[in-house]
């Protein structure tokens, strides 16, 4: 039987786990990606489909991943080897853990670069850089930053050091202490921004856009995009939730804890929409601006609104906090594996992983400027890393989690770890994790690689 407590430690309370897992889930995907894909895909109808996918795909897979983590009590790789051995299955299932650890490491390398943009914009906004900004000036500001490898390297380095400093301190002194401070602050900043949107923005128009469905604006591609966003926003398939689950008390309810994390993550995404869309509408700007929404379009809105200087700064601080809580979860699976298998100290293991992720991140940031002419499959390094993780490794990891828990683990083992009373709720979850989630993930995966 696996250990009842991880060698790395344990969350002091169920709330600490919820804050940590929510911090992992709440990141650039909620505050940067979610608003612009809602804007690009018609608003309310997309949100409804997204919420349905969260419940039918995201929640069942999250419960399955936490279940595995708590049963194995180790890094994702060793957890899968332990649980597979316990179930009398092939050691090949350890590959599932490798996929998660690799995905988290690769995402961290370019995630740190993008988080560096947010760090830079905290200072641009705070120093008055948005004052008098027009559309051309905003595009030039963002373009000038991307064109400067020195500036990108500096911000990338600062953010990676911030991340490593937290993880090196361990589960309780590092991860738990960071999220118990950062997550409440993140929510507070978001509520402040929503209040600002209510006072200075077109709040009713923002609410209508976000919650009033227009199904004529919904395409088949938008439905698949909502499905993919629901899966990826919860940090599933990258080892983070599994390793966090390994630090969860045996007494905590997997179902209730997962539900709390999913609810908190979804609330943050919706609050981000309520903060951003009214500001855009008040400035006469379109929400369908694509990836440039946060770094090109929003500065324009803040430039035109009362107290925009202060609230623009608050917004980018919020974005940094969200990226930070996610980044510490991305590095943790690899660090845990090195500590377990090579007997490294946590500080040395963290330094090692952060250094290699930092080096790969340099390649990603150079692909935006001096290496922009070098491509593989018509993609630069940053775009290639994004495509490889989001479209291949994460769906594959999530699919294998559903396959393992739904079809390979004995139902007795699943029930003993899930500790959910037999009945409608358990039967519904088991049906979703066996049939609905894997089929949906497979469709998204095939669509992403161009086979559907």
C-alpha positions in Angstrom: 0.0 0.0 0.0 1.2 3.6 -0.7 2.3 5.8 2.1 -0.5 7.7 3.9 1.5 10.9 4.0 3.9 12.2 1.3 7.5 12.6 2.2 7.3 16.2 1.0 4.7 17.1 3.7 0.9 17.7 3.7 -1.5 20.6 3.5 -2.4 21.8 7.0 -6.1 22.1 6.1 -8.5 21.3 3.3 -8.8 25.0 2.7 -5.0 25.2 2.1 -5.4 22.6 -0.6 -8.3 24.4 -2.2 -6.4 27.7 -2.3 -3.3 25.9 -3.8 -5.3 24.0 -6.4 -7.3 27.1 -7.3 -4.0 29.0 -7.5 -2.7 26.4 -9.9 -5.9 26.6 -12.0 -6.3 30.4 -11.9 -3.7 31.8 -14.1 -3.2 33.6 -17.4 -5.8 31.3 -18.9 -8.5 32.8 -16.7 -7.5 36.5 -16.9 -5.8 36.7 -20.3 -7.2 33.9 -22.5 -10.8 33.5 -21.2 -11.9 37.1 -21.9 -10.5 37.2 -25.4 -11.9 33.9 -26.5 -15.3 34.9 -25.1 -15.0 38.1 -27.0 -14.0 36.3 -30.2 -16.9 33.8 -29.9 -20.0 35.8 -29.2 -20.2 36.1 -25.5 -23.0 34.5 -23.5 -23.7 31.4 -25.6 -20.0 30.5 -25.4 -20.0 31.0 -21.6 -22.9 28.6 -21.2 -21.2 25.9 -23.3 -18.0 26.5 -21.3 -19.8 26.1 -18.0 -21.4 22.8 -19.2 -18.0 21.5 -20.2 -16.5 22.5 -16.8 -19.1 20.3 -15.1 -19.1 17.4 -17.5 -15.4 17.2 -18.3 -13.3 19.3 -16.0 -14.8 18.3 -12.7 -14.8 14.5 -13.3 -11.1 14.6 -14.5 -10.0 16.8 -11.6 -11.6 14.3 -9.1 -9.8 11.4 -10.9 -6.4 13.2 -10.9 -6.7 14.1 -7.2 -7.8 10.6 -6.4 -4.6 9.2 -8.1 -2.4 11.7 -6.4 -3.7 11.0 -2.9 -3.5 7.2 -3.5 0.2 7.3 -4.7 1.4 10.1 -2.3 4.4 10.9 -4.6 5.4 12.8 -7.7 3.2 12.0 -10.7 5.7 9.5 -12.2 6.2 7.5 -9.0 2.5 7.8 -8.1 1.5 6.1 -11.4 4.2 3.4 -11.0 3.0 2.7 -7.4 -0.8 2.7 -8.2 -0.2 0.6 -11.4 1.8 -1.9 -9.3 -0.9 -2.0 -6.7 -3.5 -2.7 -9.3 -1.4 -5.4 -11.0 -0.9 -3.3 -14.1 2.0 -2.6 -16.4 4.8 -0.2 -15.4 4.1 1.4 -18.7 1.5 3.5 -17.0 4.4 5.5 -15.5 4.5 7.1 -18.9 1.4 9.0 -17.9 3.3 10.6 -15.0 6.2 11.5 -17.4 3.8 13.2 -19.7 2.4 15.4 -16.9 5.9 16.3 -15.5 7.2 17.1 -19.0 4.1 19.2 -19.9 4.4 21.2 -16.7 8.1 21.9 -17.3 7.6 22.9 -20.9 4.7 25.2 -20.0 6.7 26.8 -17.2 9.5 27.7 -19.7 7.3 29.9 -21.9 4.7 30.8 -19.2 7.5 32.6 -17.4 8.2 34.7 -20.5 4.5 35.8 -20.8 4.3 36.4 -17.1 7.3 38.7 -17.6 5.2 40.8 -19.9 2.7 41.3 -17.1 5.5 42.3 -14.7 6.8 44.8 -17.3 3.3 46.3 -17.7 2.9 46.8 -13.9 5.8 49.3 -14.1 4.7 50.7 -17.5 1.3 51.5 -16.0 2.6 52.6 -12.6 5.0 55.1 -14.2 2.3 56.7 -16.4 3.1 54.9 -19.6 -0.6 54.6 -20.5 -1.3 58.3 -20.3 -2.3 59.8 -23.6 -1.9 56.4 -25.3 -3.6 55.9 -28.7 -4.1 52.7 -30.7 -0.9 53.1 -32.7 1.1 53.9 -29.5 -0.3 50.9 -27.6 0.7 48.6 -30.4 4.1 50.2 -30.7 4.6 49.8 -26.9 3.9 46.1 -26.9 5.9 45.6 -30.1 8.9 47.4 -28.7 8.9 45.2 -25.6 8.7 42.0 -27.7 11.5 43.3 -29.9 13.9 43.7 -27.0 15.5 40.4 -26.0 17.3 42.2 -23.1 14.1 43.4 -21.6 12.3 40.1 -22.0 15.2 38.3 -20.5 15.3 40.5 -17.4 11.5 40.1 -16.7 11.7 36.3 -17.5 14.6 35.9 -15.0 12.9 37.9 -12.3 9.7 35.9 -12.6 11.5 32.5 -12.6 13.4 33.5 -9.5 10.2 34.5 -7.8 8.7 31.1 -8.6 11.8 29.1 -7.5 12.0 31.0 -4.1 8.5 29.8 -3.2 8.9 26.2 -4.3 12.3 25.8 -2.6 10.8 26.4 0.8 8.6 23.3 0.7 4.9 22.4 1.0 3.9 24.3 4.1 6.5 27.1 4.4 6.6 27.7 0.6 3.6 26.6 -1.4 1.0 26.9 1.3 2.2 30.2 2.7 2.4 31.7 -0.7 -1.1 30.7 -1.8 -2.8 31.7 1.5 -1.5 35.2 0.9 -1.7 35.5 -2.9 -5.1 33.9 -3.5 -7.1 36.2 -1.2 -5.2 39.2 -2.5 -5.9 38.1 -6.1 -9.6 37.8 -5.4 -9.6 41.2 -3.6 -7.9 42.9 -6.5 -10.4 41.3 -8.9 -13.3 42.5 -6.8 -11.8 46.0 -6.7 -11.5 46.0 -10.5 -15.1 44.8 -10.9 -16.2 47.6 -8.6 -14.2 50.0 -10.8 -16.0 48.6 -13.9 -19.4 49.1 -12.2 -18.5 52.8 -11.4 -16.7 53.8 -14.6 -17.5 51.2 -17.3 -20.6 50.1 -19.2 -21.4 47.5 -16.6 -24.8 46.5 -17.9 -23.5 46.1 -21.4 -20.7 43.9 -20.0 -23.1 41.7 -18.1 -25.4 41.3 -21.1 -22.5 40.4 -23.3 -21.2 37.8 -20.8 -24.5 36.2 -19.7 -27.1 36.9 -22.5 -26.7 34.0 -24.9 -26.9 34.5 -28.7 -26.6 31.0 -30.1 -26.5 32.3 -33.7 -22.9 33.5 -32.8 -21.9 30.0 -31.7 -20.0 27.8 -34.2 -19.0 24.2 -34.0 -15.4 25.4 -33.6 -16.5 27.6 -30.7 -18.0 24.6 -28.9 -14.7 22.7 -29.3 -12.8 25.8 -28.1 -15.0 26.0 -25.0 -14.4 22.3 -24.3 -10.7 22.8 -24.6 -10.7 25.9 -22.4 -12.7 24.1 -19.7 -10.1 21.3 -19.6 -7.0 23.5 -19.8 -8.1 26.2 -17.3 -8.2 23.7 -14.5 -4.5 22.7 -14.9 -5.5 19.1 -15.7 -3.1 16.6 -17.3 0.1 18.5 -16.3 0.9 16.7 -13.0 0.2 19.8 -10.9 -3.2 18.7 -9.5 -1.9 15.1 -9.1 1.1 16.2 -7.0 -1.0 18.7 -5.0 -3.5 15.8 -4.4 -0.6 13.7 -2.9 -0.3 16.3 -0.1 -4.1 16.1 0.7 -5.3 14.7 4.0 -6.9 11.2 3.8 -9.9 12.6 5.6 -10.7 15.3 3.0 -13.5 14.6 0.6 -12.2 14.5 -3.0 -15.6 15.3 -4.5 -16.3 18.4 -2.2 -12.7 19.6 -2.5 -12.7 19.3 -6.3 -16.1 21.0 -6.5 -14.8 23.9 -4.4 -11.7 24.3 -6.7 -13.8 24.2 -9.9 -16.3 26.7 -8.5 -13.5 29.1 -7.4 -11.7 28.8 -10.8 -14.9 29.5 -12.7 -15.8 32.4 -10.5 -12.5 34.1 -11.1 -12.9 33.6 -14.9 -16.3 35.2 -14.8 -15.2 38.0 -12.5 -12.3 38.7 -15.0 -14.9 39.1 -17.7 -17.0 41.4 -15.6 -13.9 43.5 -14.9 -12.7 43.7 -18.5 -15.7 44.0 -20.8 -17.4 47.0 -19.2 -14.1 48.9 -19.4 -13.7 48.0 -23.1 -17.3 49.0 -23.9 -16.9 52.3 -22.1 -13.9 53.1 -24.2 -15.7 52.1 -27.4 -13.5 49.2 -28.0 -14.4 45.7 -29.3 -14.0 42.7 -27.1 -13.0 40.5 -30.0 -9.4 41.5 -30.1 -7.7 38.1 -29.8 -4.6 37.6 -27.7 -3.7 41.3 -27.8 -6.8 42.1 -25.7 -4.9 42.4 -22.4 -1.6 44.0 -23.6 -2.7 46.2 -26.5 -6.5 46.9 -26.1 -6.9 47.2 -22.3 -4.1 49.9 -21.9 -6.1 52.0 -24.3 -9.2 51.7 -22.2 -7.3 52.5 -19.0 -5.7 55.5 -20.8 -9.2 57.0 -21.4 -10.9 56.3 -18.1 -10.8 58.2 -14.7 -8.1 56.8 -12.4 -7.1 54.5 -15.2 -3.4 54.9 -14.2 -4.0 53.4 -10.8 -6.5 50.7 -11.8 -4.4 49.7 -14.8 -1.5 49.0 -12.4 -3.8 47.0 -10.1 -4.9 44.9 -13.1 -1.4 43.9 -14.1 -0.4 43.2 -10.5 -3.5 40.9 -10.5 -2.2 39.2 -13.6 1.2 38.7 -12.1 -0.3 37.1 -9.0 -2.4 34.7 -11.1 0.6 33.7 -13.1 2.8 33.2 -10.0 0.3 30.9 -8.2 0.1 28.8 -11.4 3.9 28.7 -12.0 4.7 27.3 -8.6 2.4 24.4 -9.4 4.0 23.8 -12.8 7.5 23.4 -11.3 6.4 21.2 -8.3 6.0 17.8 -10.0 9.5 17.8 -11.5 11.0 19.0 -8.1 9.2 16.3 -6.2 10.4 13.6 -8.6 14.1 14.7 -8.3 13.9 14.8 -4.5 12.3 11.3 -4.4 14.6 9.6 -7.0 18.0 11.4 -6.7 17.8 12.3 -3.0 18.5 15.9 -3.8 17.7 18.6 -1.4 14.6 20.5 -2.2 16.5 23.8 -2.7 19.0 22.1 -5.2 16.2 20.3 -7.1 14.2 23.5 -7.4 17.3 25.4 -8.6 18.0 22.7 -11.2 14.5 22.6 -12.6 14.1 26.4 -12.6 17.5 26.8 -14.4 16.7 24.4 -17.2 13.2 25.9 -17.6 14.8 29.4 -17.6 17.3 28.3 -20.4 14.4 26.9 -22.5 12.5 30.1 -21.9 15.4 32.1 -23.4 14.9 30.2 -26.6 11.2 31.0 -26.4 11.7 34.8 -25.9 14.4 35.0 -28.6 11.9 33.4 -31.1 9.9 36.7 -30.7 12.8 38.8 -32.0 16.3 37.8 -33.1 15.4 34.2 -33.8 12.0 35.0 -35.4 13.3 33.7 -38.8 13.9 30.2 -37.5 10.8 28.0 -37.4 9.9 24.3 -37.1 6.5 23.3 -38.6 6.1 27.0 -39.4 6.3 27.9 -35.7 8.8 29.7 -33.5 10.0 28.1 -30.3 7.4 29.8 -28.1 4.5 28.9 -30.4 5.8 25.4 -30.8 6.0 24.8 -27.0 2.5 26.2 -26.6 1.1 24.0 -29.4 2.9 20.9 -28.2 1.7 21.2 -24.6 -1.9 22.6 -25.1 -2.8 20.4 -28.1 -0.9 17.2 -27.6 0.6 16.6 -24.1 -2.3 17.9 -21.9 -5.1 16.2 -23.8 -3.1 13.0 -23.9 -2.5 13.2 -20.2 -6.2 13.9 -19.4 -7.3 11.1 -21.7 -4.9 8.6 -20.0 -6.2 9.7 -16.5 -9.8 9.0 -17.6 -8.7 5.7 -19.1 -6.8 4.6 -16.1 -9.3 5.5 -13.4 -12.4 4.7 -15.5 -11.2 1.4 -17.1 -8.0 0.0 -15.5 -8.3 0.6 -11.7 -10.7 -1.7 -10.0 -13.9 0.0 -9.0 -13.2 -1.1 -5.4 -10.0 0.9 -5.4 -11.7 3.9 -6.9 -14.5 3.8 -4.3 -12.1 3.3 -1.4 -10.1 6.4 -2.4 -13.0 8.6 -3.6 -15.1 7.8 -0.5 -18.2 8.9 -2.2 -21.5 7.2 -1.1 -22.8 4.8 -3.7 -25.8 6.3 -5.5 -26.7 8.8 -8.2 -23.8 11.2 -7.7 -21.2 8.4 -7.8 -22.8 6.7 -10.7 -22.9 10.0 -12.7 -19.3 10.7 -12.0 -18.2 7.2 -12.9 -20.2 7.4 -16.2 -18.7 10.9 -17.0 -15.1 9.8 -16.3 -15.5 6.5 -18.3 -17.4 7.7 -21.3 -18.1 11.5 -21.7 -14.8 13.0 -20.6 -12.4 10.7 -22.6 -14.6 11.0 -25.8 -14.8 14.7 -25.5 -11.0 15.0 -24.9 -10.3 12.8 -27.8 -12.5 15.0 -30.1 -10.6 18.1 -28.9 -7.3 16.4 -29.5 -8.2 15.2 -33.0 -9.5 18.6 -33.8 -6.4 20.3 -32.6 -4.1 18.2 -34.8 -6.4 18.6 -37.8 -7.9 15.2 -38.1 -11.5 16.3 -37.4 
